[in-house]
Amino acid sequence: MVAWLAATAVAAIAAPPSVSHAADHPAVQRFKGAVLIGRSETPFERLSLELGPTYFDKQERRGRTQNSQAIEGRVWRSVYVAPATTTAFEVFRNYSQALETSGFHQLYACEAAACGAISHGSIYLTRDGPAIGLSGFRFLNTRSYFVAAGGGTAEKPLFVLIMIDNYRTSGSKTTQAGIYQLIIEPRQSQLGQVVVDGAALAQQITAEGRAAVYGLYFDSGSSELKTESRPQLQQLAAYLSSNLAASVIVVGHTDSQGGLEPNLSLSQRRADAVVSALVGEYGIGRQRLTAKGVGMLAPVASNREPNGRSRNRRVEIVERLAN
């Protein structure tokens, strides 16, 4: 467990109501006197570790870094408000030292202007705030601090991201040190659990002209189909074999993580991989299949939240009618 090396006086806190019923993660103890005001836990999602100075991407209109590392697993999010007499720098120094003393190794850390144009806390909270009930919580990027560390064991690794900045809630003129803490426990998902069978595909395509498929799996940034995709490929082949007059467009979709052009390229390569598998492994006529990647251009949910991003990462089978 991360324990604090420096004591901090407890002071009155002008902040949103605390989440008194929620416990801290056992691996990282909260800063002494801090109040927990928002918390969420998701059993499995993909998250980007932003390990570098930030900049504003004008094309995507969001903050990002040059060095992002994708990671998947269970994620705990917690937002704390430090005592009113505590500075953001004091919180940063305590977290940095406590993590090191507890055996974590630092992946990246920065202070104030060295963190870049936008605070790391703003990047993550812009996306995650609504999911943890903190849409009015704003980092100000006036005294931004960030530390990312890895620890745990080989069997159970753990990553910790700590973002500290001055903050205020909507309508407030008072600022205090705010802490956004992410803890990620990497793990592999149990794939192959979401399969749309051939009959259901036929029914949905007849009714709607398309069917969304989530049982095709790729590693992050890869266009190579994982072996867990085989059950869904078999059902796609079954649909096409039972409907010999059908021609389809295999459309690859991504979430908004990463740039527009890289996602367009990745989704095209993934659509190509599905078509190649249907032709090469299942004997479906190539003339019946068209591959198209549209990247992040056709979301079915908000990319601001993990569940929405998960829904947007999909392949769709679109009916192609003869002219």
C-alpha positions in Angstrom: 0.0 0.0 0.0 1.2 3.5 -0.7 1.6 5.4 2.6 2.2 9.1 3.0 5.6 10.4 4.0 4.6 13.9 5.1 1.7 14.8 7.4 -0.8 17.4 6.2 -3.2 19.4 8.3 -6.9 18.8 7.8 -8.8 21.9 6.9 -12.3 22.8 5.9 -13.0 22.0 2.3 -15.3 24.0 0.0 -16.1 21.2 -2.4 -18.9 19.1 -3.7 -20.4 16.5 -1.4 -18.1 13.6 -0.5 -18.7 10.1 -1.7 -18.5 8.8 1.9 -19.6 5.2 1.1 -16.9 4.6 -1.4 -13.6 3.0 -0.3 -10.2 3.8 -1.6 -8.2 1.3 -3.7 -6.2 -0.9 -1.3 -2.9 -0.3 -3.2 -3.0 3.5 -2.9 -4.0 5.4 0.2 -5.6 8.8 -0.3 -3.7 12.0 0.6 -4.2 12.8 4.2 -7.2 14.9 4.8 -8.4 14.7 1.1 -12.1 14.2 0.4 -13.3 11.8 -2.2 -16.0 13.4 -4.4 -16.2 11.1 -7.3 -15.4 7.5 -8.0 -16.1 4.8 -10.7 -14.9 1.3 -11.4 -15.1 -0.6 -14.8 -14.3 -4.3 -15.0 -12.7 -4.1 -18.4 -11.8 -1.3 -20.8 -9.0 0.1 -23.0 -7.2 3.2 -21.7 -4.3 5.3 -23.1 -1.4 6.1 -20.8 -0.4 9.6 -21.8 3.3 9.5 -21.0 4.7 12.8 -22.3 4.1 16.6 -22.6 0.7 17.5 -23.8 -0.4 19.5 -26.8 -3.7 20.5 -28.4 -4.5 18.5 -31.5 -6.4 21.0 -33.7 -7.7 18.4 -36.1 -9.2 16.3 -33.4 -9.9 19.3 -31.1 -8.6 17.6 -28.0 -5.5 17.3 -25.8 -3.0 14.5 -26.3 0.6 13.5 -26.1 3.3 12.2 -28.5 3.8 9.1 -26.3 0.6 7.1 -25.7 0.6 3.5 -24.5 -2.7 1.6 -24.8 -3.5 -0.8 -22.0 -6.6 -2.9 -21.2 -7.9 -4.1 -17.9 -9.9 -3.1 -14.8 -9.9 0.6 -14.1 -10.6 2.5 -10.9 -11.1 6.3 -11.1 -11.2 8.5 -8.1 -11.3 12.3 -7.7 -10.3 13.9 -4.4 -10.1 17.5 -3.1 -7.1 18.2 -0.9 -7.4 20.3 2.2 -7.7 24.0 1.5 -4.3 24.8 3.1 -2.5 22.3 0.8 -0.8 23.3 -2.4 -0.9 21.2 -5.6 2.9 20.9 -5.4 2.8 19.5 -1.9 0.3 16.8 -3.1 2.6 16.0 -6.1 5.7 15.6 -3.9 3.9 13.3 -1.5 2.5 11.1 -4.2 5.8 10.9 -6.0 7.7 9.9 -2.9 5.1 7.6 -1.6 4.9 5.6 -4.8 8.7 5.3 -5.0 8.9 4.1 -1.4 6.2 1.5 -2.0 8.2 -0.1 -4.9 6.5 1.6 -7.9 8.8 2.7 -10.8 8.2 6.0 -12.4 7.1 6.0 -16.0 6.7 9.7 -16.5 6.4 12.8 -14.3 6.2 16.5 -15.0 5.7 19.8 -13.2 3.8 22.9 -14.2 4.8 24.2 -17.7 6.9 21.1 -18.4 3.6 19.1 -18.6 2.7 20.9 -21.8 -0.1 23.1 -23.2 -2.9 21.3 -21.4 -2.9 19.5 -18.0 -3.0 15.7 -18.1 -5.9 16.0 -15.7 -7.9 18.1 -18.2 -7.3 15.5 -20.9 -8.6 12.6 -18.8 -11.4 14.5 -17.0 -12.8 15.9 -20.2 -13.5 12.4 -21.3 -14.2 10.7 -18.0 -15.9 13.4 -15.9 -19.5 12.7 -16.8 -19.0 9.0 -16.1 -18.1 9.7 -12.5 -20.6 12.5 -12.0 -18.2 15.4 -12.2 -19.2 17.3 -15.3 -18.7 20.6 -13.3 -15.2 19.7 -12.1 -12.5 21.6 -14.0 -8.7 21.6 -13.8 -7.4 25.1 -14.5 -3.9 24.2 -15.9 -2.4 26.8 -13.6 -0.2 24.5 -11.5 -0.4 21.2 -13.3 1.4 18.1 -12.0 1.4 14.5 -13.3 3.0 11.3 -12.3 2.6 7.8 -13.8 4.1 4.7 -12.2 4.1 1.0 -12.6 4.2 -1.6 -9.8 2.6 -4.7 -8.5 4.0 -8.1 -9.4 4.7 -10.0 -12.6 1.5 -11.9 -12.1 -0.6 -8.9 -11.0 0.9 -5.7 -12.5 -0.6 -2.3 -11.5 -0.4 1.1 -13.1 -1.1 4.4 -11.2 -1.8 7.8 -12.8 -2.0 10.8 -10.5 -3.0 14.2 -11.9 -3.0 17.3 -9.6 -4.0 20.8 -10.5 -5.9 23.7 -9.1 -9.6 23.3 -9.7 -12.9 24.8 -9.1 -16.5 23.7 -9.7 -18.9 25.5 -12.0 -20.0 28.8 -10.4 -17.3 28.9 -7.8 -14.6 31.5 -7.4 -12.6 29.4 -4.9 -9.7 27.2 -6.1 -8.1 24.2 -4.3 -5.8 21.4 -5.1 -7.7 18.6 -7.0 -6.5 15.1 -7.5 -7.6 12.7 -10.2 -6.3 9.2 -9.6 -6.5 6.3 -12.1 -5.5 2.8 -11.2 -5.3 0.2 -13.9 -5.0 -3.6 -13.3 -4.1 -5.0 -16.8 -5.7 -8.2 -17.8 -6.8 -10.1 -20.9 -10.5 -10.0 -21.7 -12.4 -13.3 -22.1 -12.9 -13.1 -25.8 -15.3 -15.1 -28.0 -18.3 -14.4 -25.8 -20.2 -12.1 -28.3 -21.2 -14.0 -31.4 -24.1 -13.1 -33.8 -25.2 -16.4 -35.5 -26.0 -16.7 -39.2 -29.8 -16.7 -38.7 -29.7 -13.5 -36.6 -27.4 -11.8 -39.2 -29.8 -12.6 -42.0 -32.8 -11.3 -39.9 -31.0 -8.1 -39.0 -29.6 -7.4 -42.5 -33.1 -8.0 -44.0 -34.7 -5.6 -41.6 -32.1 -2.9 -41.3 -29.7 -3.4 -44.2 -26.8 -3.9 -41.9 -25.7 -5.8 -38.8 -23.1 -4.8 -36.2 -20.6 -7.5 -35.3 -18.5 -7.3 -32.1 -17.1 -10.9 -32.1 -14.1 -10.1 -34.3 -11.0 -9.3 -32.2 -7.8 -7.5 -32.9 -4.9 -6.4 -30.6 -4.7 -2.7 -30.1 -3.4 -1.1 -33.3 -3.2 -4.4 -35.1 -5.1 -5.6 -38.2 -4.4 -9.3 -37.5 -7.5 -11.3 -36.5 -7.1 -13.1 -33.2 -8.0 -16.8 -33.0 -11.0 -15.9 -30.7 -12.6 -14.4 -33.9 -13.1 -17.8 -35.4 -16.7 -18.4 -34.0 -17.9 -15.1 -35.5 -16.1 -15.7 -38.8 -17.8 -19.1 -39.0 -21.2 -17.5 -38.5 -20.5 -14.8 -41.2 -19.5 -17.6 -43.6 -22.7 -19.5 -42.6 -24.8 -16.5 -43.4 -23.1 -16.0 -46.8 -23.3 -19.7 -47.7 -27.0 -19.8 -46.9 -27.7 -16.6 -48.8 -25.9 -17.2 -52.1 -27.4 -14.1 -53.7 -26.2 -11.8 -51.0 -23.2 -9.4 -51.5 -22.0 -7.4 -48.6 -19.7 -4.5 -47.6 -17.5 -5.3 -44.6 -17.1 -2.0 -42.8 -14.4 -1.4 -40.2 -15.1 1.1 -37.4 -12.9 2.5 -34.6 -13.3 4.7 -31.6 -11.8 8.2 -31.5 -8.5 7.3 -29.8 -5.7 8.3 -32.1 -5.7 10.5 -35.2 -8.3 10.5 -37.9 -6.0 9.2 -40.7 -4.4 6.4 -38.6 -7.9 5.2 -37.7 -9.1 5.3 -41.3 -6.1 3.2 -42.3 -6.5 0.8 -39.4 -10.2 0.2 -40.0 -9.5 -0.4 -43.7 -6.8 -3.0 -42.9 -9.1 -4.7 -40.4 -12.0 -4.8 -43.0 -9.5 -6.2 -45.5 -8.4 -8.9 -43.0 -12.0 -10.0 -42.4 -12.6 -10.3 -46.2 -9.4 -12.2 -46.7 -10.4 -14.7 -43.9 -13.8 -15.3 -45.4 -12.3 -15.8 -48.9 -9.2 -17.8 -47.9 -10.5 -19.9 -45.0 -14.2 -20.3 -45.8 -14.3 -20.2 -49.6 -16.6 -17.2 -50.0 -16.4 -15.6 -53.5 -14.3 -12.5 -53.4 -16.7 -10.8 -55.9 -19.4 -10.9 -53.2 -17.3 -8.9 -50.6 -16.2 -5.3 -50.4 -13.9 -4.0 -47.6 -14.2 -0.4 -46.4 -12.8 1.3 -43.4 -14.4 4.5 -42.0 -12.4 4.9 -38.8 -14.2 7.1 -36.3 -16.6 8.7 -38.8 -19.7 6.8 -37.8 -20.0 6.4 -34.1 -23.0 4.7 -32.5 -22.3 6.1 -29.0 -20.3 8.9 -27.4 -16.5 8.5 -27.4 -16.3 10.4 -24.1 -17.0 7.3 -22.1 -15.4 3.8 -22.1 -18.6 1.9 -22.8 -19.3 4.2 -25.8 -15.8 3.7 -27.2 -16.3 0.0 -26.8 -19.5 0.1 -28.8 -17.8 2.1 -31.5 -15.1 -0.4 -32.1 -16.9 -2.8 -34.4 -17.3 -4.3 -37.8 -20.6 -3.9 -39.7 -21.9 -6.1 -42.4 -23.8 -3.9 -44.9 -26.0 -5.3 -47.6 -24.9 -4.4 -51.1 -27.8 -4.4 -53.5 -27.3 -4.9 -57.3 -27.7 -1.8 -59.4 
